[in-house]
């Protein structure tokens, strides 16, 4: 049983623990691979509207996501989120729980739609979750992500109307 | 005959002269409608890789565009540009000249593709130019732009592979 709550400042050390390896391998997000904990904190918490953590039944934090406007001002009614699941907690539906939570939360925060700009096409687990949660594949961007192991791979734009 | 050159600091006053009304009407870009000249300067020049101006045969500046990475790091090989044409110079092909120039310039700067994230679907002149210059319509984002006069309108994602 996975539950989701707002991230608190003293959760950061644990979140960084599973975020750091994801950043270092450069396979899923366009983050600087040498990003520090402080820089990641600024990106995930300070530059967003809200950040959350997912906990398993034992109270261990196993994932985190943020929500923020995808564009400024006249595009700010569309939400954007980023999600991370701890490597040892994968395959247990944590991303799906966070995805559903974020859709509810986005509506509460007044957003009218949600958009993902750069879902790496080789990240099959991610594609599966967004399709399952009713996102539309807007289209594919050829070679838009420089995957550290595979080189230039396609990325997908996903969108879901909320209202 | 329209020519394009790098923007110089003393061009800003003229660029702001035709940029300001475009920002104030809120019909084409997700910029804050109350943006000041200094904020626009930061967005158009300081936060980008390069900015340019288009001049007519008389040496009058009639347009401007910027080029920058569309995403950080592992997505930074895809360029993004924003273009503006002075209202009294529209219908004379200035956007097409700047568009072609930007494609050449993007290749010179090492970009592998160019992407526009939020082309407002009611901006027909813009859609026409990007199709003419060989951009692919990746897809349409329902209601993604809050047009000041028309309310929520669709926006388009365009992409062109350069290499």
Interface residues (C-beta under 8 A of the other chain):
Chain A: X26 X29 X30 X31 X32 X33 X71 X72 X73 X74 X75 X76 X77 X78 X112 X113 X115 X117 X118 X137 X138 X139 X140 X141 X142 X143 X144 X145 X146 X147 X148 X152 X155 X157 X159 X161
Chain B: X26 X29 X30 X31 X32 X33 X71 X72 X73 X74 X75 X76 X77 X78 X112 X113 X115 X117 X118 X137 X138 X139 X140 X141 X142 X143 X144 X145 X146 X147 X148 X152 X155 X157 X159 X161
